[in-house]
Amino acid sequence: MDSADRMKDFGTIKKQSTEKIRILYITSLLDKKGGAEKNLCDIVLNIDKHKFMPYVLAFKGGELTEELETRGINVQVNGVSKLISYNALKKGKDLYYFLKKVKIQVIVTYHHDADIWAGIIARLAGVLVVISSRRDMGYQLAKKHIWFYRIFSHLFSSFITVSEAVGLEISRREWIGQGRIKVIHNGLRTDLYSKKHDLQEVCKKYGISSTKTVIGIVASFRPVKGQMYLVEAINKIVKSYNDIQVVCVGDNETEYFSSVKSRIDELELQKYFLFTGVQQNIPEILSIFDIFVMPSVNEGFSNAIIEAMAAGKPVIAPDSGGNPEAVEHGKSGFLFKPCDSGSLAEALKKLINNKDLCQLMGREGRTRTGQLFTLDKMIGKTENFIQSILDYK
């Protein structure tokens, strides 16, 4: 079956539901669950199906594509890899006819490639509302992407940003008025992180001593996540605090991991670090952390941080991006000077061997997450925002 036929089938799956708001989510990637992918999946799986009919189109698919399909979401993968190519033009034509046939009312795009490709096609097809969902501070954008947003920002009805910080950054960088930006923070099911776990059994499962202070991080090994700063910080404190275990959760099949591991070997810190790779049961492994660290260079609004807060863990994170919107400095954790291992080391010293402070900050973080960063709040704000734009149209 060729791509045109697949798009025709895609468009007729539930065409009969004309009374619902037909919304198409378009993303460059839907293979592994990064921040943007998690947000998209959470929304399409939990949005009110009595009011909305969600569809998903991805340039590249994978395990998440299959997961959404098995849970009843209409998903297609079109294989676009280069925007300037015959294939992109052909798939663009397929999308154009699909949008017209199904009468899609709203398109939400993730990642700059999807913004560029789908933004233009959506306007040509007369889609009422086109929203660009911006999930980070733009560390991957080249000058050509920035100029696209500056010149063609009129393609988008609005921009959803994951934090105030991201909204301010795209307003400054891309000349977009604040009135066109809607901030909707990430949200999660907090009940999943408050469940009790047998800590002895979890420690045994991962080969961790239950008597040590566990410092944990959940992040793929990429330069933007800054694991190297954590290594340098640990090197600064091990002479005084050597009864610690650093547990690194996340994809470690990367070049950056090799660099981080080489630095650990060079500093002879091997005994302090444990690498678990990708883990599916994050609430379980968070349960054995005493301190959660996110040393990232650039962060729009970290899912991992609010997961740790929901699990009742004190958080140490850079004072940058959306982190101050999640972590209250001195209350639910500590914010340190970005890209400064010395500042990170000082924050660690304040919490290591201070279980009372860890527990107090953990309780504050759990309360804050329950008040501000729940899945229900995120879904409700998203539904209301989409409905308000359509009402205005």
N, C-alpha and C positions, 0 to 999 in steps of 0.2 A: 504494500500500500504506500503510495507516494505521499509527500507532505501535504499537498492540496487536499487529498482525500481524507487524511487524518484530521485536518482542520475542519473539514465539512462534518465529519463524525463528531468532533469536539463541539461544534456549534449546535448540534441537534440533540445532545444528550438530554437536556431538560428544558428545551425551548418552550414547552407548554407553560412554564411558570412565569408568565408575562407580568403578573401582578407584583412580583418580587423585584427588588433593585438588582440588576445584573451588573456584577462587578468583576473585572478581570485583573488579577495580580500578575505582573510580568517581572521576572527576575533573570539576571544573568546566570546565577548558580542555584541549583537545588540538589546538591549532592550530599554535603555533610552539614551538620547543624551548627553553623556559626551564628553570630548575633543577628544578622539580617534574616537568615534562613529560619531561625527560631521564631523571630517576630512574625514572619509571614505565616508559618505553620500554625502558630498559636491563634492568629487572627482567623484564618480560613476554617480552622477546625471548631472554633468557638463562637464565631459571629452568629447572630440570630438567623437561623435558616428559615424562619417564618417571614422574615423581612428581606433577606438578602440571598442571592444566588451567586456564590463565589466560583470563579474559574481560575486556574493557574496555568501560566505559560512560562516555561524556562528555556533558556538557551542550552543549558547543560543540566542533565538530570543525574539521578543516582538513588541512593537508599531512601532519601526523603521523598522522592517522586513516588516510589513504590509504597511508602508509608501512607502518603496522602491518598493515593488511589485505593488502597485497601480500606481506608476509612471514609470512602464515599465522595471524595473531592474530585472534580473534573480537572484532570491534569494532562498537559501535552508538553513534549520536549521537541523543539524545532531544529536543534543542531546548528544554530547560527554561531560562528566563531569569529568572523571578521565582518565588521559593519560595512566596509566598502568591498563588496564582492557580489558576484551574480547570485550566490546562494542567499545572501541577506536580502537582495532585491526580490527574489522569488518568494522567500518566506514572508517578506513584507506585503507582497500582493495577496498571499493567502490570509494573512492577518487582516488586511483591509476588508476583504470580502466576508470574513468571519464576523468582524465588528458590525458590518452593515446588516448581515443576515440575522444575527442574534439580538441586534439592537442593544449592545453593551452601553450602559449609561455612565459607568465609572471605570477608569483605569488607574491602578496604583503601581508605580514602577519602583524597583529596587536596583541600585548600582547604576553607574554612569552610562554603561553601554545600553542598558535597557531604557534609561531615560532618553538617550539620543534616538535610538531606533524606534521605540514605541511612541515617544512623544510626537514625532513628526507624523507617523502613520495614523495615530489616533486623531489628530487634528484634521488630517485629510479626510478621514472617515466620518467626521462630524460628531465624535464622542463628546458628550456634554461636559464631563468633568475628568481632568487628567491631573493626578497628584503624584509628585515625586516624594518618596519616603527616604529621608536622609538619616543614616544610622551612625556616621562617624564624623570626625573633624576634617575629612577630606585629604588624608595623608596619601591616598593613592592617585589623586587627581594630577594630571599633567596640565600644562598651560592651555593646550587645545581644549581640554574639557572645561576649564574655567571660562574661557572665552565663549564656548558654546552656551553655557548657562547665562552668561551676561547678555549675549545677543538674542538668544531664543528663550529666555525665561517666560515669555508670553505664551509659550506652548502649554505651560502648566497653570492650572486653576489655582493651585496652592501647593505648599510644601509641608509635609509632616516631618518634624524633627524629633529625635529621641531625647533631646535635652535642650534647655535654654542655651547652653554653651554652643551646641551645634547650630541652633537658630541664629545666634549672634554672629557666628563665624561665616555662615553662608550669606547672611545679609551683608556683611563687610566685604567678603571676598567676591561675591557674585552680583552685588548691587541689587539685591532683592529686598523690597520693603517688608518691614516687620509685620505689617498687616496681612501679608500673604502667608505667614508662617504660623503653624499650629504645633505646639509642643505636646507630645503624648509620651510620657515615660514608659519604659518597659514594665511589664507586670508578670507575676507568676502565681502559681497555686501555693500559697504559703503553708497549707496544711501538709503538703508533701515533705516539708523541711522541719516540721515540728514533731514528727513521729519519733518514738523512742527506739534506739538501737542497742544491741548488746555490744558495748564498746570493746570488751575483751575479745569477742569473736571477730569483730571488724578489724581490730589491730592484728590478730592472728592471721586473718585472711590476707592482709597486705604485707605481713612481715614487719610490723612496727612494734617497738617496745611501748607498752602502755604506761611506763613510768617516765618517759621522756616528754618534753614540751614539743608538741607537733606544730610546725609552721607549714602551712599549706598554700598552694596556688593551683588554680584551675584555669589553664589557658594553653592554647596551641603554641608550640615553639616557633614564634615569628619575631623578627626584630622589634616590631611595634609593641609586643607584649613585655619586653624589657627584662626577661629572666636574668640577663647578665648582671643587672644592677642588684638583684637579690643575691647572686653569688658573691659579688664584691662586698655586700653588706654583711653576709654571713662570715666572710673572711675577717672582717673587722671585729667581730664579737666572739668568735669561738674560743679565744684564750680565756675570756671571762665567763662565757656561757657555753660550755661544751656538752651539756646534757640536753641536746636538741636534735630533732629530726626534721628535715625539710622534705616534704612530700610534693612532688610536681606531677599534676594530673593534666593530660592533654597530649595531642599528637606530637610525637618526638621523631617522626620520620622526615626531618627537614635538615637543610644545611645549617640553619641557625642552631639547632640542637647540637650538631657536631661542634660548633664553635663554643657553645656554652659548656659542653662536656669536656672539651679540651682545656678550658680555663679552670674547671673544677679539678681536673687531673693535675694541672700545673700548680695549683695552690694546695694540693693534697687534701682536698675536702671530700673525697669520695664517700667516706663513712657517714657523712652528714646528709647526703642526698639520696632520695629514692624516687625513681621514675616509674610511674604506673602505666604510662600510655593513655589512650582514650578509655574512659570509663563511662558506662551507661547510668549507673546508680550513683549520681552525684550526692543526693541527700545522705546516703549511707557513708560515703567517704568523708563528707563534710563533718559528720558526727564526731570523728576522732581528731579533728583539727582543734588546737587551742587558739591559734591565731591565723587569720587569713590575710595573705598579702597579694596585692595586684600592683606590680611595679611598672605598669605599662607606660610607654612614651606618649601615647596618644589614645584617648578613650572618649568615645561619644557618650555612652552611658552603659556601664558594664552589667550584663546579666549575671555574671559570676559574682560580682560584689553584692547584689541584692539577694542572690541565692545564699551567700555566706551569712548575710544579715538575718535572713529568714530562718537560718539554722541556728541563730543565736551566737554567732562568732564575732569577735571584735575584728575590725577591718583596718588594714594599713594600706593606703593608696596615695598616689601623687595628687597634689593640689592643682589639678588641671582638668580640662574638658568638663564632662558632666559629673565627675566624682564628687565635688562639693555639694551637688544636688542630691546625692545619695547618702553620703557619709557626713555626719555632723562632727566636725573636728573636736576632739576632747570629750565627746559624748558617746557616739557609737563606734568610734575608732580614732585613728590619727591620720592626718593628711601631711605628707612630707614633700619637700622640695623636689620637683620633677627631675629625673635623670641624675639624681644625687644619691649615691650609695651611702654616703656618710649620714645624710639626713634620714634615710631609711633605717640605717643601723641604730640611730638614736631612738627612733620610734619603736623598734623591736625591743630595745633594752627596757623601755617603760612597761612592756607587757610580759616579757619572759619572767617566769617565776613569780608573777603577780596574778595569781588565779582570781583573787577577788575583783581586781580591776577588769580582767578578761570577762568574767561573768557579768559584771555590771554593764559593761559596754555591749556585751552580747544581748542582754535583755533589752537595752535601748534600741539596738539595731533591729531586733525582732519586732518590737512594737512599731517602730518607724515603717518597716516594710509592710506590716499589716494595715497601717493607716494609709499609706501612699502608693505602694507598688504592687498591688494585687492584679491578678489576671482579670477579674471582673471590672476593676476600674479602667484598665487599659482597653478592654473590649467595649465597655460602655462609652468611653470618650471617643473611640474610633467610630462607632455606629452613629453617635450623635453628630459628630463632625461631618461625616459623609452625608447624612440626611440634611443637615443645615445648608451645605453647599448646593445640593439638589433643589432644596426649597427656594434658595436664592435664584437659581437658574430659571 
